[in-house]
């Protein structure tokens, strides 16, 4: 994600990661794109349902 400095929109579908991998992915996203990302779509990111506590860290997400 470090190489995607102009990233404003991200859609992740059907990754089916285990929960710890999903959290590491979101941690990395928050650290690298927390201030620049405007649109984030997550569908079936993990194999089992898990809480996403990272939403508040993305400061510029827009609600449609």
Protein Blocks (a to p, Z undefined) as FASTA:
>chain_A
ZZmmmbcbdcdehklpafklmmmmmmmmmmmmmmmpmbdcdehkbfbdcddfklmmmmmb
ccZZ
